[in-house]
Amino acid sequence: MLDRFGPVLWTVVALVIAYSIHTLRRWRYLRFEQFADLPQPGKPSFIWGHIKKLADLARKKGDPRRHFDLLIAEARSEAGNPPAILLDLRPLSDPMLVICDHEVAEQVSRPSARWSWSTPKSPTLKQIWHLTGNHSIITSEGDHWKGQRRKLNPGFAPQHLLTLLPVILDKTQIFLNRLDHYANTGEEFLLDELCVTLTFDVIGAVTMGKDFNAQLPGQQSEILLSFRGISEEYTKRSGPEIPILNWRSHRIRRRFANRLDNLLKETVREEYIKVVSGETSSRSVLSLSLQGAEELTPELLQQTSDNLRLFLFAGHDTTSILLEWAFYELSKSPQQQRAIRVELDELFGTDSDPKLVREKLLAPGGSETLSRMPYTSAVIKETLRLHPPAGTVRWTEPGTNFQLDLGDGKQICADGCVLYLCSTLIQRDRNVYGETADRFVPERWLGDSSSIPASAWRPFERGPRSCIGLELANIEAKVILACAARRYNFQKVGLGELEVDGEGKPVPDEQGYYRTKSELFNVGITDRAKSAQVTAKPVDRTVMKVRLSEQAIRT
């Protein structure tokens, strides 16, 4: 028997050994040589790359639930703060080149001779297709992307969005009623939930002309419930997004995603019939995007459904995170809170009743008032600088020879890496923002701010593929702050709450900001409580108490 099969067995053994040697050599090349010329946080592990390094940082320094960006900051610091740093995340994910410098980021986001609409988006975005769709504007490339953007632009034009002020104000009033309730009862509440449901209501009206009733428990629309079902499954995951390890969650997400797709497609069909028959007066993003469509093809139907899904995700998330952090930052910054209230008094009168804000904004020429809010705009801009909801991820195929200039004449090839433009680090660069880079200083945006390069502020990213909803987020935030910033005093509870003296008064530091007992931070994928997020959100959902301000009580 052995004589008969011996040669075959020895051949198999030899092939296995040869293949193993080849595999080990290949793996050694990939791990230690492929990106050897890129800045890295120490030598990668042969098996785990830099994953173990990041896990150690999460465990040993600070709260392990911290967002990935904060771990990158520590890894980068250990590497000497280079403008870009390579994190080898294999075998769990692709290697990632984290861009931490605005000039390098600009090389990625701007158009070029090779890519007319900037560097391609990363295929890793497919991991969140349940939230963004497979055929939406965020994942499309080239002429396909250009055509979608052209159709959608009218729905997000500033002058068009200003016509939607009545619905934004209507939804804001419900938000204010809920805050009034908590001010009267003194209960703790999750500011996140109030902000999320408010911005869901607004994005539903703007994109589909639908009332989601998001702020009315028991009356919420099926579209909203299906979307939140998907979102909640993402927050339950623990660790990296690996389908085989999260198979049950993937199955639940897919079920909700299919249900949402059916609901959105039915909405699209209904609106298309109204558009072609001339029976609609709607100026929603959906209605405007369907005008001129000769036929509702399966491709157009799916694309439109996916874009609505994307707008639900991005349209509520960015603004709700902005509002949470803005109210918190103002609550511990007395000088800045005083300044925004003075500006609002000058515009709307000293009576802080939101009804007067509404009357002023809806009066003839009232929308122009929004352009006369420089300090409020500065608060929004500074909040987004310190707490950007997300960066962007790009990708260039191996063999493309995409070169990045890291300065000092150093060129690197970024092919085969996920290019993560880390807004958190770019927007806290001390070379740009100085010693106050980590401080809430809206004043830096007043007057002549030309010393700050435009490319150093990129919460909506830059270039041709910047966020289409930038102006909507700005208008929403201005309206909501105008109605709420003078009326309420927010008090953080738990993580990030203020220090108080023996009389219960907040304790100021040397710069005039109130001291805090601990630091509020954005959550990441390592949260032991399994509250991982797709975007960067406060870890505790911003537990607050609220009371009416003295100004509101007087008036």
N, C-alpha and C positions, 0 to 999 in steps of 0.2 A: 504493500500500500504506500509506504513512505517512498520506496524506490520509484513508484509510478507517479506520485504527485509531488515528490520532493522538489524537482526543478521549478514547478509552478509556484509552490509555497515560497521558495527562496526568491523567486521573481517578484511575488507580491510583497514580501518583506522588504526587498530592496526598493521597490517603488514607494512603499509607505515611508521608508526612511528618507528617500530622496525628496518626496513631497513635503515631509515634515521639516527637513533642512531648508528647503526652498521657502516654506511658509514662515519659518522662524526668521530667515534672512529678510524676507519681505516685510514682516512685521517690525523687525529691528530698524529697517530703513524708514518705514512709515513713522515709527515712534521717535527715532532719534536723529534722522538725517533729513527727512522730507522738508521740515520747517525749521531746521537748525539755525537758519539765519534770522529768524524772527524773535523778537523779545519774548521771553517766557518767564513765569514765576518759578524758576528752579527747574531741575532736570525732571522730566516726566517719569512716572512709574512704567515699567515695561508692560505691565498688564493694564493698569488703570489710568495711565496718562496723568492728567492733572486733577482727575476726579477726587482722588484721595486727599490731595492738597486742599481743595475747596471744602471738602467735608471736614477736614481738621480745622480750617479757619472758622467754619460755621459752628463747630462744637466748642472751640477753645476761646474764641473772641466774641463776646457779646451774646445776644440772644440767637439761638440757632434758627429761629423763624425768619430772620432778616432776608430781605429781597436779594436776589442774585447780584444786582448792581453793587450792593454794599460789600459783598464778598469779593467782587472784582476789584473794588477800590483797594481793599487790603492786599490782595494778591499783586496788584499793580504797584503798590507802595513798596512791597518787598523786592520788586524787580527794578526799582529806581524810577518809577513813574514815567515809563516810555509813552510816546503818543499813541501807540497801539500795542496790544499784548496778545499773544497766542495762548489759548486754552485748549489743550488736546482732550476732548471729551469722549474719544473713542474708548471702549466699544459701545457706549450707550448712545452717543450722538456724533455728529460731524465735528471736526475741529473748528474752533471758532476764533476769528480774529476780532478782538474787541477794539473798536476805534474810540479813543478817549480825547482826541484833539479836533477842534473845529475845522482846521485847515485840511486835515486828512479826511475828515468826514465829508467835506465839500467835494473832494475828488471822487467820492463814491456817489453822491446824490445828484451831481450836475450832469447835464447831457454831454455826450462826447461824439466823436466821429463814428465810433463803433456802435454806440447805443444812443439813439436820438432822444430817448425819454429817460435817460439815466440807467445806471447799472441794474440788471434784472433782480427781481425779488427772489428771496430764498425759497427753495422748495419746502423748507421746514414749516412754512405757513400752512401747508396742507394738514398739519397736525391739528389745527383748530378749524377745519372746514365746517364742522357742525355749527360754529358760530359765525363764520364769514362766507361760507359757500365756496364751491369749487370753481365757479365761473364769474366771480364778482370782480369789481374794478381793482381790488387789492392784489389779486393773483394774476390778472391778465397782463400780457406784454405786447409791445409793438403797436401795430395798427389796431389790433383788437382792443387794447387798452385805450388808445386815442379815440376810437369811435365811441366807446362807452363814456369816457370823460366828457366828450362834446355833448352827448345827449343829456347828461346829468347836470352839467354846469348851470343851466337856467334855473333849476330848482334850488341852487345854493347861491345865486347871485345876491349880493348885499341888498340891493333895492327891493328885490322880491321878498327876501326874508323879513324886511321891515314891515311888509304888509301883514305879516303873521303875528305882529305884536299883540293883538287882542287875545289870541289863543294862548300865547306864552303868559300873558298876564292872568288869564283865567286859571290856568294850571298853577301858577305861582300863588294865587289866592288860597287854593286848597292846601298847599304847602304851609302857608302862613297860618291858616286855621289850625293845622296840626301842631305847629310850634306854640301857638297860643294855648292850646290844650295842655301841653307839657309845662309851659310857663305857669299855668294856673295850678297844676297838680304837684309840681316839683319832682315828678318822676324822672328817673334815668331813662334814656332812650338811645337808639342807634341812629345817629345822624346819617349814616350810610343808607339806611333803608328809606329815610325821608327824601334824601337827594336822588337816589336811584329811581324811586317811583315817580318823582317829579320829572326827571329828565326822560324817562320812558314815555310819560304822557306827552311831552313836547315833541319828541322824535316821531311818535306815532302820528301826531297831527301834521307835522311838517312833511314827512315822507309819504304817508298814505292817506292823509285826510281822515284818519280814524281816531276815535276816542277810545283809548285802551282802558280808561278808568283805573289806571295803575295805582292811584292813591286811595282807591275805595275798595277795601277788602271785601271779597264776596261778589264783586261786580267786575272783576278784571277780565279782559278779553282772552279768548282762547289762544290768540297769537302770542300775547304776552306770557301766558302761563306755559305754553310750549317752549318759548325761548328761555324762560327762567329755569325750566326743567333741565335744559341742556347746560346752562351756566352753572347750576348747582352741582351737576355731576362733575364738572371740571374742578370745582372747589373741593370735592371729596377725594381727589386723587392725592397720592403721596409718592414723591419721587419723580423721576423723569417720565416723559410721555412715551412709554413703550407699550404698544398695543397688547402684546402677549402677557404683560404683567397687569394690565388694567382692562382685561377682556370684558369683565362684567360691566364696568362703567362705560366702555365703548359700545356695548350692546344697548344700554339704556340711552346713551346719547343719540345713537343712530335712530332709535325708535322715536324719540322726541324730535330729532332733525327731520325725519320723514313726515311726521305729523305737521311740523311747522311748514315744510315745503308745500304740502297739500293746501294748507290754509293760505299761504302767501300766493300760490298760483291761482287759487280761486279769487283772491282779491285782485290780482292782475287781470284775470279774464273779465271780471265785472267792470273794472275801470276801463279796459280796452273797448268794451261794447259801448260804454258811455262816451268815450272819446270819439270813436268813429261815427257815432250817431249824432254827435253834437249836443248830447243831453247833459253834459257836465260843465259846471262852472268852477270845478276844483282847480286849484293852482298848486297841488301837492307835487312833490318831486316825482312821484309815480305818474301822475297825469301828464306832467310836462314832458317826461321822458318817452311817453308813448305817442305823443303827437307826431304825425308824419309817418308812422309805421304803417306800411301798406298791408301787412299781414302779421298776425301774432304766431310766428313760427315756433316750433318746439324749442329751438335754440334761444330765441328772444324771450320766450316764457321762462326758461330756466335761468337765463342770465339776469332777467329782471327780478325774479324771485330771490336769487342769490344776493343781488345788490341790496334789496330790502332787508334781507337777513343781516348783511354787513352793517347797514345803517342802524339797525336796532342795536347791534353790539357796540360799534364805535360811537354812535350818536348819543347813547345814554352814558357810556362809561367815562369818557373823557371829561364831560361837564360835571358829572356827579363827583368824581375824584377831585376836580378843581374846587368845587364848592366846599367839600369837606375840609380840605386843607386850608382854604381861604378863611373860613370861619374860625378854624383852630388858630391859624397864625395871627389873625387879628385879635383873638381872645388873649393872647400872651404878648401883644405888642401895643401897649397903650397909646404911644405917640402916633402910630400908624392908624389905629382905630379912631383916634380923635381927628386925624387929618381927613379920612374918608368921610366921616360924619359932617365935618365942616363943608366939604365939597358938596355933599348931597343937600345940606341945608341951603346952600347958595343957589342950587338948581331948582329944588322942589319946595323951599320954604322950611321953616323950623318945626312945623307940625310933621311928625314922622309917620302919620297915618298912611299906610300903603295905598289907600283909595286916592289920595292926592297925587301920589306918584303915577297911578294909573291914569288919572284925568289929564295930567300934564303930558304923558307920553302919547295918549290917544288924541290930544287936541291937534288942530292943524299945525303942521310944522313940528309937532312934538317929537317925532323920530329923530330930528336933528339934535335933540338934547343928548342923545346917546353919544354923539360925537364931541360933546363938550364935557366929558368926564375923564380928564387926564389922570387924576389920582386913582380913580376906580380902575381905569385901564392899567395903570401901573401896578396896582394890587394883583390884578389878574395875571399880568405878565410875570411878575415876580413869583407868584404862587406856582405858575407853570414852570418857571426856571428851576425852583427848588424841588418841585415834586412832579416831574413829567410822568404821565401815565405809562408811556412805553417808548421805546426807540424803534428803529426800523432794522430789518434784516435783509441783506442782499447776498448775491452769490454769483461767482463766475466759474464756469466749467474748467476743469483741468485742461491745459493746453491753450487756453485763451491768452495767456501771458499778460494778464491785467496787472499793471505796475502801480504801486503807490509810493509817493515820495514822503518819507517820514521826517524830512528836514535834514539839514547838515549834509545834503547830497546823498543820503541813504535811500536806495530804492529797494523795494521788496516785491515779490510776486505773490499775489493773494489768491491765486487759482486754487480751487478745491476747499476753500474755507468759507464757512458762513461768516459774512461780514456784519457784525453787530455794531451799529452806530449808537453808542451808549449815551443817551441824552443826559442822564443823571450826572455822569462824570464830566462830559463836555461842558455842561452848564454850571458846574461848580469849579471850573478851572481857575486857580488863583492867579495864573498869568494874565487872565482876562478880567476877573472880578475882584482881584486883590484880597485883602485880609477879611473882607466881609462876604466872601464867596459862599459861606454856609449860613449867613444871616439873612433874615427877611428884611430887605431894604427896598421898598417900592420906589423910593426917591431916586434910585440910580437910573430910572427910566424917564425922569422928568427933565425938561430942558434939553440941552445938548448931550445926547448919549452916544455920539458918534465914536467915542473911544472904545465902545463895545462893538466888535465886529458883528455884522448881521448873522453870520454863520455860527456864532457862539450861542445863539438862542434858537432851538429847533425842536420844541415839544410837538409841533405838527409836521416835523421834518421839513425839508427844503427841496428846491428844484421842481421839475415838471410834475413829480409825483407827490407833492406835498398834499396834506389832508384837504379834501374837498369841503369838509365841514368846519373849517377854521372860523369863518365868519359867524356861523350859527352858534358855535360855542361861545364866542365873544359877546354876541347879542344876548343870549340866554343869561350868561353870568352877570352882565351889566344890569339887566332887568331885575334879577333875583337879589343881587347885592343892593341895588337901589331901594328895594322894598324891605329888606331884612337887616341891613347893616346898622341902621340907627335904632331899630325897634327892639333888638334883642341883645342881651349879654350872654354869651355861651360860656359854660364852665366844663372843662374836660374832667372826666371821672376815670380813675385808674391810671393806666399808662399815659404819661405825658401831662398829668394834672399839675396845677401850680403849687408852689410852696407858699405857705401863709405864715404870718407872724402870730404872736400871742393874741392879737385882736381879730384874727381871721382875715387880715388884709394880705394881698399878694406882695411878694418880696421882689423888688426890682434889682437887676444886676447893674454893673457899671455903665452899660450902654442904654439903660432905661427899659429893657425888656424884662418881663416877669420870669423869675427862675422857675424851673420845673423839677419835680421830684424824680422824674425819669424821662426817657426820650420816646416819643411816639415814632414809629417807623413803619415802612411799608413791608408787607408780608411777601415771602418768597415760597419756593416749592418745597422747602424743607420743614415746613410747619408741622410740628408734632401733633397739633390739634386738627390736622388735615383740613386746613383752610387755605389751600394753595390757590393762587389767582393767576389768570392769564395776563392781566395788567397789574401795575403796582398800586395796591390799595392799603390804607391803614390797617394794621394787623388786627385791631379789636373792633373794626367797623365804626370807630369813632364814637365811643360811649360818651354821652353828654348829659348835662342838665342845662336848662335855659330859663332865664327870667326876663321880664320886660325891663328895658333900660329906663333910667330916670327920665330921659327925654320923652319916652313913650308914655310913661305914667303921668307926666306933667301935662301932656297934650291929649 
